Amino acid sequence: MALTRDNIERKRQSVKARSEKHQRLVRRLVMAGLAGLLLLQGVAVAILTRPGSLMSELPVTDEYVGKVATSDIRAPISFTVADTEATERKRKEAAEAVRSVYDFESDRAQRTVRRLREAFGLMRKHLEQYRRRTLPEGEKAGDAKKTAAQREEDLLRRAESLDAYMLARKSLFLKSLQAVVSDTDFLVLAKDGFSVRAQQAAAALLERILGRMIVQSRELLEAERGQGIDVRFLKDSVPQKEMTVRSFNRILDVEEARMRVEQLAAIELAELSRPTRRALVHMMVTLVQPNLVFNRDETERRRNAARQAVQPLEIRIEKGAKIIRDGDVIQPWHVRVFQAMQKLTQPRGVALRMLGTILVVVLMLGTLVWFSARSFKRITITVKDLYFLGSVMLIFVVTMKIWHWIFGGIWERFQFFPYDSLIWAIPFAAGGMVVRFVLNLEVSLVFSIAASFLAGMLMDNSLVVGLYCLVSSLVAMWSVASARQRASLFKAGALTGAVNAGFVLAADAFGGTLVSFGTLFDLLFAFSGGILSAMIVTSSVPVFEMLFGYTTDIKLMELAHLNHPLLKEPIVE
């Protein structure tokens, strides 16, 4: 008997041990499932915030140019890429807009006339020295002792010696004048005594001609006729001022200037003897040189400065924008965009960033659940509730990004409203409404805080979006608390949409864009976000009721309705 009682006790202990072991196993499996669900949340957020890490190979080499894209490619992040073609085109236009620079020696006439006076004065001194040497003091030109033949012979001998004397000093004349004069013309001028009258006549004529702008050839200016030239006025090779010349009618070329010298000499030097006038014309023609010269170095310097002043142009690619469509031909600019995109989303460091994102999400959600369960007495969460909350949160994370992509596609199709306005239409309040509708206020509050944090992360770490999600969820939770019919959810959605619009209005005012065309669309989409949240809750709550076995207040009201088949049949009987 005692043995039997011991056997029974051992069996009871064995069954109890197996039961406890089974319970521990179940608890471990449940905890593992919850941990897996929590980890799945982090992975989902990491992938959705960095979709470029899972992108297929991009056409980043020139060999893809001309080929057909096999799929749509969207930008995983917002970035800018240098538009080299447009930049080079703008720089070329800027360089071409710079006018050619010409240097005008405004003091050329004065310097030429000064050299002319110095050269003539020098030769007059040498002539005076010659006369003093060949005509000693006391010798008379009309000495009665000499016959006429003797005097003529003396004159010829003196003339020949004068020519030789002056030719020996011609180099001094050319050095001072800095122009080439033939021996014949030089001797004619020497015979005239390099007279002051000839000097003054030549100087006046040269001042008139050289005071004009003279170029080597008028053909050089034909290419500049459209935009003109910039002329720097030089004095002693130092720029004094600058002006733009667009009309070239008053500019002479060398041939025209020399022709005018000949024409004016025939009039203004008429009092001089023909040989002297001819010699002066020949000399002045050689003195007429271009005084308006193209300055290549200065022109290139200005054009290079204009090119450098053009800032590199960039193409702004918004996150989610479609870069190329399936079936489109890949162009060179597509390749540059893909190269820039690959640099920003290349695998280097992506794994570490994704790991960091997962840890942040897991720690945030885990800590929030642990703190809420231990700090708020009204929060009593079962395993089923945890799975429900995890499922709703996962669906919230995925669908928020899907809505973002859907609205991005709508914007690409129409583009008559700002792209940033679409973010307000995303039904951020749907998650909080569902949880409040199924569970209670405290749990939905904790859920909304976590959902707002994740919404901000999903939308490019936007604090404004996170606050918008929190405010929208709080209003939705409060308004849905008194709902006793499914139609009442739309009233809650309308109230949520109105508060959404108020928040967006305040956000636009804070950002300084209140008075703008985009504000109207911001308000419209924000209100639509509340209505869309109500529609999602109306359609999704029955599914959660069926999957998790919840019975909501509205479900009870429907079951208690007299027209319900379960109640109608007993009443009829």
Backbone torsions as a table, in degrees:
resi	resn	phi	psi	omega
1	MET	NA	-46.4	178.1
2	ALA	-62.8	-37.2	179.0
3	LEU	-64.3	-41.2	-180.0
4	THR	-64.5	-41.6	179.7
5	ARG	-64.5	-37.7	177.8
6	ASP	-65.1	-40.4	179.3
7	ASN	-62.6	-41.9	180.0
8	ILE	-64.0	-40.8	-179.4
9	GLU	-65.8	-40.2	178.7
10	ARG	-64.6	-40.8	179.1
11	LYS	-63.7	-40.3	179.2
12	ARG	-63.0	-42.2	179.0
13	GLN	-64.8	-38.3	179.2
14	SER	-65.4	-44.6	178.6
15	VAL	-63.2	-41.5	179.7
16	LYS	-63.9	-40.1	179.4
17	ALA	-65.2	-43.7	179.0
18	ARG	-64.3	-37.6	179.1
19	SER	-64.8	-44.1	178.6
20	GLU	-65.1	-38.9	178.0
21	LYS	-63.7	-41.4	178.6
22	HIS	-64.1	-41.6	179.2
23	GLN	-64.5	-41.4	177.3
24	ARG	-62.4	-41.1	178.9
25	LEU	-62.9	-43.0	179.0
26	VAL	-62.8	-44.1	179.3
27	ARG	-61.9	-40.2	178.8
28	ARG	-64.9	-41.8	178.5
29	LEU	-64.0	-41.3	178.3
30	VAL	-62.9	-46.2	179.4
31	MET	-64.3	-38.3	177.2
32	ALA	-64.0	-40.9	177.5
33	GLY	-62.6	-43.2	178.4
34	LEU	-65.5	-41.0	177.7
35	ALA	-63.7	-40.8	177.4
36	GLY	-63.3	-40.5	177.7
37	LEU	-64.6	-39.1	177.3
38	LEU	-65.4	-42.8	177.9
39	LEU	-64.5	-37.3	178.7
40	LEU	-62.7	-35.5	175.9
41	GLN	-59.7	-48.1	-179.0
42	GLY	-63.2	-41.8	179.2
43	VAL	-63.5	-42.5	-179.9
44	ALA	-61.3	-45.2	179.1
45	VAL	-64.6	-41.8	-179.5
46	ALA	-62.1	-42.0	-179.2
47	ILE	-70.1	-43.7	-176.1
48	LEU	-72.0	-27.5	176.8
49	THR	-83.2	-19.7	178.2
50	ARG	-134.4	65.3	-178.6
51	PRO	-67.8	-18.6	-179.5
52	GLY	-64.8	-20.6	-179.0
53	SER	-69.9	-20.9	180.0
54	LEU	-107.7	14.4	-177.3
55	MET	-72.5	148.8	175.9
56	SER	-74.7	176.6	-177.1
57	GLU	-61.8	132.1	-179.0
58	LEU	-94.9	149.4	175.7
59	PRO	-76.6	88.8	-172.4
60	VAL	-108.6	7.6	178.2
61	THR	-119.6	160.2	-176.5
62	ASP	-67.3	-16.5	-180.0
63	GLU	-67.3	-16.8	178.5
64	TYR	-83.0	-15.0	-178.0
65	VAL	-62.1	130.3	-178.6
66	GLY	93.8	-15.2	178.5
67	LYS	-83.8	166.9	-177.2
68	VAL	-96.8	133.6	177.7
69	ALA	-67.8	136.4	-176.8
70	THR	-93.6	-4.1	179.1
71	SER	-163.0	163.8	173.2
72	ASP	-71.0	139.8	177.3
73	ILE	-125.2	122.9	178.8
74	ARG	-110.9	159.0	178.2
75	ALA	-78.7	122.3	179.3
76	PRO	-75.4	-18.2	-180.0
77	ILE	-143.1	165.3	172.5
78	SER	-84.2	131.8	-178.7
79	PHE	-158.3	170.1	177.1
80	THR	-121.1	147.8	178.6
81	VAL	-131.6	139.4	-178.3
82	ALA	-66.1	129.4	176.7
83	ASP	-94.4	86.5	-173.4
84	THR	-65.9	-38.4	-178.6
85	GLU	-65.5	-47.7	179.4
86	ALA	-65.2	-38.3	178.7
87	THR	-63.5	-45.6	179.7
88	GLU	-65.2	-37.1	178.2
89	ARG	-65.3	-43.0	178.4
90	LYS	-65.6	-39.6	179.2
91	ARG	-66.7	-38.0	177.1
92	LYS	-65.0	-42.1	177.7
93	GLU	-63.6	-39.8	179.3
94	ALA	-65.1	-40.3	179.3
95	ALA	-67.6	-40.2	180.0
96	GLU	-69.4	-25.3	179.5
97	ALA	-74.7	-15.8	178.6
98	VAL	-76.2	124.7	-179.6
99	ARG	-73.8	149.6	176.6
100	SER	-64.5	144.5	-177.6
101	VAL	-102.1	126.9	176.0
102	TYR	-118.8	141.0	177.4
103	ASP	-100.6	123.8	178.0
104	PHE	-107.4	116.0	178.4
105	GLU	-79.2	88.8	-175.2
106	SER	-66.6	-20.2	179.4
107	ASP	-99.4	13.9	-179.9
108	ARG	-62.2	-43.0	-178.2
109	ALA	-62.1	-45.7	-179.5
110	GLN	-63.7	-41.1	-179.2
111	ARG	-68.6	-38.1	179.3
112	THR	-66.9	-44.4	178.9
113	VAL	-64.0	-38.0	178.9
114	ARG	-63.9	-42.2	177.8
115	ARG	-66.1	-36.7	178.2
116	LEU	-62.4	-46.0	179.9
117	ARG	-64.1	-42.4	179.4
118	GLU	-63.0	-42.8	-178.8
119	ALA	-65.5	-46.0	179.5
120	PHE	-65.3	-42.1	179.5
121	GLY	-62.5	-39.7	179.2
122	LEU	-63.2	-43.3	-179.7
123	MET	-67.6	-34.2	177.7
124	ARG	-64.7	-36.3	177.1
125	LYS	-63.3	-42.8	179.4
126	HIS	-67.1	-36.4	176.3
127	LEU	-63.7	-40.8	179.3
128	GLU	-64.9	-40.0	177.3
129	GLN	-63.2	-38.9	-179.8
130	TYR	-65.0	-44.1	-178.4
131	ARG	-63.2	-40.9	-179.8
132	ARG	-64.5	-33.6	-178.5
133	ARG	-77.7	-36.6	-176.2
134	THR	-87.8	-14.4	179.0
135	LEU	-121.9	85.7	-179.2
136	PRO	-63.6	162.0	-177.8
137	GLU	-67.7	135.7	179.4
138	GLY	96.7	-14.2	179.0
139	GLU	-82.2	133.5	-177.7
140	LYS	-110.9	140.6	-179.1
141	ALA	-71.1	-30.8	-178.0
142	GLY	-105.2	39.1	-178.8
143	ASP	-59.8	126.5	-175.1
144	ALA	-68.7	-18.8	-177.8
145	LYS	-71.8	-22.8	-177.8
146	LYS	-95.6	141.8	178.1
147	THR	-80.1	171.6	179.9
148	ALA	-64.7	-38.1	180.0
149	ALA	-65.4	-38.1	179.3
150	GLN	-67.0	-40.6	179.5
151	ARG	-65.1	-38.7	179.1
152	GLU	-66.1	-38.7	178.6
153	GLU	-65.4	-38.6	177.4
154	ASP	-63.8	-39.8	180.0
155	LEU	-64.0	-42.8	179.4
156	LEU	-64.1	-42.5	-180.0
157	ARG	-64.1	-40.6	178.9
158	ARG	-68.0	-38.0	179.4
159	ALA	-63.8	-43.0	179.2
160	GLU	-64.9	-41.0	179.5
161	SER	-70.2	-30.5	177.0
162	LEU	-66.5	-43.3	179.0
163	ASP	-60.1	-44.9	-179.9
164	ALA	-65.4	-38.8	-179.8
165	TYR	-63.2	-45.1	-177.3
166	MET	-72.6	-38.6	178.4
167	LEU	-62.3	-31.6	177.9
168	ALA	-67.1	-21.1	-179.5
169	ARG	-109.0	11.7	-179.9
170	LYS	-63.3	-36.3	-178.6
171	SER	-60.6	-34.1	177.0
172	LEU	-66.0	-37.8	178.5
173	PHE	-65.0	-46.5	-179.2
174	LEU	-65.6	-37.7	179.5
175	LYS	-64.1	-40.5	-179.9
176	SER	-73.3	-39.4	-178.0
177	LEU	-78.7	-30.0	-177.0
178	GLN	59.7	46.0	176.2
179	ALA	-153.3	157.9	-178.4
180	VAL	-92.7	128.7	178.1
181	VAL	-129.4	133.5	-179.2
182	SER	-70.1	161.0	179.5
183	ASP	-62.5	-38.5	-178.2
184	THR	-62.5	-49.2	179.9
185	ASP	-65.3	-36.0	180.0
186	PHE	-64.0	-43.4	-179.3
187	LEU	-69.4	-33.1	176.0
188	VAL	-62.8	-44.4	178.5
189	LEU	-66.0	-35.6	177.6
190	ALA	-66.6	-38.8	178.2
191	LYS	-63.6	-34.4	176.7
192	ASP	-77.1	-6.6	177.7
193	GLY	80.4	19.1	-175.6
194	PHE	45.7	52.8	-170.5
195	SER	-62.7	151.7	177.8
196	VAL	-64.5	-35.1	179.7
197	ARG	-63.2	-43.9	177.8
198	ALA	-65.7	-39.9	179.3
199	GLN	-62.1	-47.5	-177.6
200	GLN	-66.3	-38.6	179.1
201	ALA	-64.5	-43.8	178.9
202	ALA	-66.4	-39.6	-179.2
203	ALA	-64.4	-42.8	-179.8
204	ALA	-63.8	-41.5	-179.7
205	LEU	-67.3	-41.7	179.6
206	LEU	-64.8	-38.5	178.9
207	GLU	-61.5	-38.4	179.4
208	ARG	-67.4	-41.4	-176.2
209	ILE	-77.2	-48.7	-176.2
210	LEU	-73.2	-11.6	174.0
211	GLY	-72.5	-15.8	176.2
212	ARG	-87.1	159.6	174.9
213	MET	-77.7	128.8	-176.8
214	ILE	-127.3	126.6	176.6
215	VAL	-110.0	163.9	-179.6
216	GLN	-63.2	-44.3	179.9
217	SER	-150.1	139.3	179.7
218	ARG	-66.1	-22.8	179.1
219	GLU	-62.2	-25.8	178.9
220	LEU	-64.5	-25.4	-177.0
221	LEU	-92.1	-10.3	-176.9
222	GLU	-60.9	-39.8	-179.0
223	ALA	-69.7	-17.9	-177.8
224	GLU	-98.2	3.1	-172.8
225	ARG	-65.2	-28.0	-176.6
226	GLY	-68.5	-45.1	-174.7
227	GLN	-117.3	-3.3	177.6
228	GLY	84.1	-173.2	-179.4
229	ILE	-133.9	156.0	173.1
230	ASP	-98.1	121.5	-176.9
231	VAL	-107.1	123.0	174.9
232	ARG	-97.0	125.9	177.9
233	PHE	-87.3	117.4	-177.1
234	LEU	-103.8	143.1	171.3
235	LYS	-136.3	118.6	-172.6
236	ASP	56.8	39.0	177.9
237	SER	66.5	14.2	178.9
238	VAL	-112.2	125.7	179.7
239	PRO	-61.9	131.3	179.1
240	GLN	-105.4	-40.3	178.1
241	LYS	-156.8	175.5	-177.4
242	GLU	-145.4	143.5	177.7
243	MET	-146.3	156.6	178.9
244	THR	-97.7	128.3	179.4
245	VAL	-113.0	118.1	179.9
246	ARG	-107.2	-23.0	176.9
247	SER	-104.9	127.5	-176.1
248	PHE	-103.7	14.6	-175.6
249	ASN	-66.1	-31.0	-177.0
250	ARG	-92.1	1.2	178.1
251	ILE	-92.4	131.7	179.3
252	LEU	-102.7	153.6	166.6
253	ASP	-98.6	174.2	-172.6
254	VAL	-61.3	-42.1	-178.4
255	GLU	-64.2	-43.1	178.0
256	GLU	-63.3	-41.9	-179.4
257	ALA	-63.4	-42.8	-180.0
258	ARG	-68.1	-35.0	177.0
259	MET	-65.4	-38.9	178.5
260	ARG	-67.6	-33.8	175.1
261	VAL	-58.5	-46.1	-179.6
262	GLU	-64.9	-41.0	-179.1
263	GLN	-67.2	-45.0	-179.2
264	LEU	-69.9	-33.5	179.7
265	ALA	-63.7	-36.4	179.7
266	ALA	-63.3	-25.5	-178.7
267	ILE	-96.9	-50.0	-171.3
268	GLU	-83.7	-19.3	178.7
269	LEU	-108.9	24.3	-176.7
270	ALA	-65.8	-26.9	-178.6
271	GLU	-72.1	-19.3	179.1
272	LEU	-81.4	159.3	177.3
273	SER	-66.5	153.8	-177.5
274	ARG	-59.3	-45.5	178.6
275	PRO	-60.0	-41.8	179.4
276	THR	-65.0	-42.9	179.8
277	ARG	-61.6	-42.0	-179.9
278	ARG	-64.8	-42.0	179.8
279	ALA	-64.6	-40.6	177.9
280	LEU	-64.9	-40.1	178.9
281	VAL	-62.1	-45.4	178.8
282	HIS	-59.6	-41.5	-179.6
283	MET	-67.2	-44.0	-177.5
284	MET	-67.5	-33.4	178.1
285	VAL	-61.3	-40.3	178.5
286	THR	-69.8	-26.3	179.0
287	LEU	-78.8	-17.8	178.9
288	VAL	-79.6	107.5	178.9
289	GLN	-129.5	160.7	180.0
290	PRO	-60.4	130.3	174.1
291	ASN	-111.9	1.3	175.8
292	LEU	-119.7	104.3	-170.2
293	VAL	-121.5	137.4	177.9
294	PHE	-68.0	126.5	179.2
295	ASN	-99.3	94.8	-175.8
296	ARG	-66.3	-42.2	-177.1
297	ASP	-62.5	-46.0	-179.5
298	GLU	-67.0	-37.7	178.4
299	THR	-63.5	-45.9	179.5
300	GLU	-65.3	-36.4	178.4
301	ARG	-62.9	-43.0	-180.0
302	ARG	-69.1	-38.0	179.5
303	ARG	-68.9	-38.9	175.8
304	ASN	-64.5	-38.5	177.8
305	ALA	-64.6	-38.4	177.9
306	ALA	-66.0	-38.2	177.7
307	ARG	-65.0	-43.6	-178.5
308	GLN	-68.9	-25.4	-179.5
309	ALA	-71.8	-19.5	178.7
310	VAL	-78.3	115.3	179.9
311	GLN	-71.1	145.9	178.4
312	PRO	-58.1	129.5	178.9
313	LEU	-82.1	146.4	-177.9
314	GLU	-129.5	148.8	174.2
315	ILE	-100.9	124.3	179.7
316	ARG	-90.6	119.3	178.7
317	ILE	-108.4	116.5	179.7
318	GLU	-80.8	149.5	178.4
319	LYS	-60.7	129.4	-179.6
320	GLY	90.5	-9.4	-179.9
321	ALA	-69.3	141.7	-179.8
322	LYS	-82.6	117.6	-177.8
323	ILE	-81.9	-41.9	179.3
324	ILE	-146.8	146.3	-179.2
325	ARG	-99.2	157.8	176.4
326	ASP	-61.4	123.8	179.8
327	GLY	98.3	-11.5	177.9
328	ASP	-76.2	150.9	178.4
329	VAL	-80.7	132.3	-179.1
330	ILE	-74.6	124.1	179.2
331	GLN	-101.4	163.9	179.4
332	PRO	-56.7	-36.1	-178.5
333	TRP	-69.7	-27.8	174.8
334	HIS	-61.3	-43.6	-178.5
335	VAL	-61.2	-41.9	179.7
336	ARG	-65.0	-38.8	178.3
337	VAL	-64.5	-42.9	-179.4
338	PHE	-67.2	-35.3	177.5
339	GLN	-63.6	-44.3	178.0
340	ALA	-65.0	-38.3	-179.3
341	MET	-67.4	-37.2	179.7
342	GLN	-66.6	-37.6	178.9
343	LYS	-62.5	-34.8	-177.6
344	LEU	-83.1	-21.9	-176.5
345	THR	-121.1	15.5	-177.8
346	GLN	-66.4	158.1	-173.3
347	PRO	-59.3	-22.2	-177.5
348	ARG	-60.0	114.6	177.6
349	GLY	86.2	-10.8	-178.0
350	VAL	-66.9	-42.9	-179.0
351	ALA	-60.3	-41.7	179.7
352	LEU	-66.3	-40.8	179.6
353	ARG	-67.1	-38.6	177.8
354	MET	-65.7	-40.3	177.5
355	LEU	-61.8	-41.5	177.7
356	GLY	-62.8	-41.1	178.2
357	THR	-62.6	-43.7	179.7
358	ILE	-61.2	-45.3	-179.3
359	LEU	-63.6	-40.9	179.4
360	VAL	-61.6	-46.6	-178.3
361	VAL	-65.5	-45.8	-178.0
362	VAL	-63.2	-45.9	-179.9
363	LEU	-64.9	-40.5	-179.6
364	MET	-64.5	-50.4	-178.0
365	LEU	-66.8	-45.0	-179.3
366	GLY	-62.0	-44.8	179.9
367	THR	-65.3	-39.7	-179.0
368	LEU	-64.8	-42.7	178.8
369	VAL	-65.9	-45.5	-179.2
370	TRP	-62.5	-45.2	-179.4
371	PHE	-65.0	-42.3	-178.1
372	SER	-66.2	-42.6	-178.2
373	ALA	-65.3	-30.1	-176.2
374	ARG	-96.3	-16.3	-173.6
375	SER	-106.5	-29.3	-177.9
376	PHE	-106.0	117.0	-175.7
377	LYS	-68.2	-29.7	-177.2
378	ARG	-78.4	-8.5	178.7
379	ILE	-91.9	105.4	174.5
380	THR	-119.2	108.3	-173.2
381	ILE	-110.2	128.5	174.6
382	THR	-93.3	173.1	177.6
383	VAL	-61.9	-40.8	178.5
384	LYS	-60.6	-39.8	178.8
385	ASP	-63.7	-40.8	179.7
386	LEU	-63.6	-42.6	177.5
387	TYR	-65.3	-38.4	177.9
388	PHE	-63.0	-48.4	179.5
389	LEU	-62.2	-41.9	178.5
390	GLY	-63.4	-39.8	179.6
391	SER	-66.6	-45.4	179.3
392	VAL	-62.4	-41.4	179.9
393	MET	-64.4	-42.1	179.0
394	LEU	-63.5	-44.3	177.8
395	ILE	-63.4	-39.2	178.3
396	PHE	-59.6	-47.6	-177.9
397	VAL	-61.5	-47.3	-176.4
398	VAL	-69.1	-46.2	-176.0
399	THR	-69.1	-31.0	177.5
400	MET	-60.5	-42.3	179.1
401	LYS	-70.5	-35.9	178.1
402	ILE	-64.4	-44.0	176.7
403	TRP	-59.4	-39.5	179.2
404	HIS	-61.9	-42.2	178.8
405	TRP	-69.0	-39.7	179.6
406	ILE	-62.2	-47.0	179.8
407	PHE	-66.1	-32.4	175.3
408	GLY	-63.5	-39.5	176.1
409	GLY	-65.3	-38.0	177.0
410	ILE	-63.4	-41.5	179.3
411	TRP	-63.7	-40.5	178.7
412	GLU	-63.6	-29.8	-178.2
413	ARG	-75.6	-37.8	-173.4
414	PHE	-110.6	-54.8	176.3
415	GLN	59.4	31.7	175.1
416	PHE	-100.4	7.9	177.5
417	PHE	-139.1	159.0	-178.7
418	PRO	-63.2	141.9	-179.1
419	TYR	-63.1	-38.6	-176.9
420	ASP	-67.3	-19.0	-179.5
421	SER	-67.8	-26.8	-174.6
422	LEU	-66.2	-25.6	-176.0
423	ILE	-64.5	-26.5	-178.9
424	TRP	-74.0	-16.4	-179.9
425	ALA	-83.5	-9.7	179.7
426	ILE	-66.3	130.9	-175.7
427	PRO	-76.9	71.9	-178.6
428	PHE	-64.7	-28.8	-175.0
429	ALA	-79.6	-7.2	-174.3
430	ALA	-62.0	-42.2	-178.4
431	GLY	-61.8	-48.5	179.2
432	GLY	-63.2	-36.8	178.4
433	MET	-64.6	-42.8	-179.7
434	VAL	-62.5	-47.5	-178.3
435	VAL	-64.4	-42.7	178.4
436	ARG	-64.5	-36.0	-178.5
437	PHE	-69.3	-35.1	-176.0
438	VAL	-90.8	-43.0	-176.3
439	LEU	-106.9	-124.0	-176.8
440	ASN	-134.0	179.0	-174.1
441	LEU	-65.2	-43.4	-175.5
442	GLU	-63.9	-44.9	-179.5
443	VAL	-65.4	-41.9	-179.9
444	SER	-65.8	-30.9	177.2
445	LEU	-65.3	-46.9	178.0
446	VAL	-62.1	-41.9	178.8
447	PHE	-61.1	-42.8	-177.4
448	SER	-65.8	-37.0	177.4
449	ILE	-62.4	-46.1	179.0
450	ALA	-65.1	-42.0	-179.4
451	ALA	-63.9	-37.7	179.0
452	SER	-65.5	-40.0	177.1
453	PHE	-60.6	-46.1	-178.9
454	LEU	-69.6	-35.8	178.8
455	ALA	-62.3	-41.8	176.7
456	GLY	-62.0	-39.7	177.6
457	MET	-65.2	-42.6	-177.5
458	LEU	-65.8	-30.6	-178.2
459	MET	-100.1	54.3	174.1
460	ASP	62.4	40.8	177.8
461	ASN	53.9	43.8	-177.1
462	SER	-88.0	119.4	176.9
463	LEU	-67.7	-38.1	-179.2
464	VAL	-62.7	-42.5	179.2
465	VAL	-65.0	-40.3	177.9
466	GLY	-61.1	-43.9	177.6
467	LEU	-66.2	-39.0	178.3
468	TYR	-60.9	-43.8	178.7
469	CYS	-63.5	-40.8	-178.8
470	LEU	-66.6	-47.5	179.7
471	VAL	-62.0	-45.3	179.8
472	SER	-61.4	-41.7	-179.2
473	SER	-67.7	-40.3	179.8
474	LEU	-62.7	-44.2	178.7
475	VAL	-65.2	-41.1	179.8
476	ALA	-64.2	-41.3	178.9
477	MET	-61.9	-43.0	-178.8
478	TRP	-68.3	-41.9	-175.4
479	SER	-74.1	-25.9	-178.2
480	VAL	-86.7	-8.3	-176.4
481	ALA	-64.9	-33.9	-176.8
482	SER	-96.0	9.0	-178.1
483	ALA	-72.5	127.3	178.1
484	ARG	-118.6	-4.9	175.8
485	GLN	-135.7	154.7	-179.0
486	ARG	-66.5	-27.5	177.3
487	ALA	-67.5	-24.9	179.1
488	SER	-65.9	-21.3	179.3
489	LEU	-63.5	-31.8	-179.6
490	PHE	-72.1	-30.8	173.0
491	LYS	-64.9	-42.1	176.6
492	ALA	-62.7	-39.0	177.7
493	GLY	-64.6	-38.9	178.5
494	ALA	-65.6	-41.8	177.4
495	LEU	-64.0	-42.4	177.7
496	THR	-61.6	-42.1	178.4
497	GLY	-62.6	-38.1	178.8
498	ALA	-64.8	-43.1	177.8
499	VAL	-67.1	-37.5	175.7
500	ASN	-56.7	-45.7	-179.7
501	ALA	-62.0	-39.7	177.5
502	GLY	-64.1	-40.3	178.6
503	PHE	-64.3	-43.7	-179.7
504	VAL	-64.0	-38.9	177.8
505	LEU	-61.1	-42.7	177.9
506	ALA	-66.2	-39.2	179.3
507	ALA	-65.0	-39.7	177.8
508	ASP	-65.8	-39.2	177.6
509	ALA	-65.0	-40.3	178.1
510	PHE	-64.0	-36.3	179.5
511	GLY	-84.1	-1.9	178.2
512	GLY	78.3	18.1	-178.8
513	THR	-120.1	29.5	-176.0
514	LEU	-65.9	-46.9	-178.4
515	VAL	-91.2	83.6	179.4
516	SER	-154.2	162.4	-179.9
517	PHE	-65.0	-32.9	-178.1
518	GLY	-68.8	-21.6	-179.5
519	THR	-62.3	-36.9	179.0
520	LEU	-61.1	-43.6	178.6
521	PHE	-69.6	-35.0	176.6
522	ASP	-59.0	-45.6	-179.8
523	LEU	-65.4	-43.2	-178.9
524	LEU	-62.6	-46.6	-177.9
525	PHE	-70.6	-34.4	178.3
526	ALA	-64.1	-43.2	177.1
527	PHE	-65.4	-38.5	178.5
528	SER	-63.4	-32.0	178.4
529	GLY	-61.6	-37.8	176.9
530	GLY	-67.0	-44.0	178.5
531	ILE	-63.4	-42.0	-179.9
532	LEU	-64.4	-36.0	176.9
533	SER	-61.6	-43.3	178.8
534	ALA	-63.1	-39.4	179.3
535	MET	-64.3	-40.8	179.8
536	ILE	-65.9	-43.0	179.8
537	VAL	-63.4	-42.9	-179.4
538	THR	-59.1	-39.1	-176.9
539	SER	-86.4	-24.1	-174.1
540	SER	-95.1	-27.8	-177.8
541	VAL	-59.4	-45.2	177.4
542	PRO	-57.6	-33.8	179.2
543	VAL	-66.3	-45.5	178.7
544	PHE	-66.4	-35.3	176.1
545	GLU	-60.4	-40.6	-178.5
546	MET	-73.8	-42.2	-175.5
547	LEU	-71.2	-40.3	-173.4
548	PHE	-107.3	-0.4	176.4
549	GLY	71.6	28.9	177.6
550	TYR	-83.3	151.7	173.9
551	THR	-124.3	106.4	-177.7
552	THR	-84.2	171.1	179.6
553	ASP	-61.1	-40.8	179.9
554	ILE	-66.6	-36.8	177.6
555	LYS	-63.2	-41.2	177.5
556	LEU	-64.2	-40.9	178.5
557	MET	-62.8	-39.0	178.8
558	GLU	-67.5	-39.6	179.4
559	LEU	-67.8	-31.0	-178.4
560	ALA	-84.5	-3.1	-179.3
561	HIS	-71.1	138.6	-175.4
562	LEU	-65.4	-21.9	179.4
563	ASN	-85.1	-0.1	178.4
564	HIS	-69.3	137.1	-176.0
565	PRO	-55.3	-34.6	-177.8
566	LEU	-68.4	-27.4	179.0
567	LEU	-97.7	-28.8	-176.4
568	LYS	-67.0	-38.5	-176.9
569	GLU	-65.4	-46.8	176.9
570	PRO	-62.5	-35.3	-179.7
571	ILE	-65.5	-41.5	179.8
572	VAL	-64.5	-40.6	-180.0
573	GLU	-66.9	NA	NA
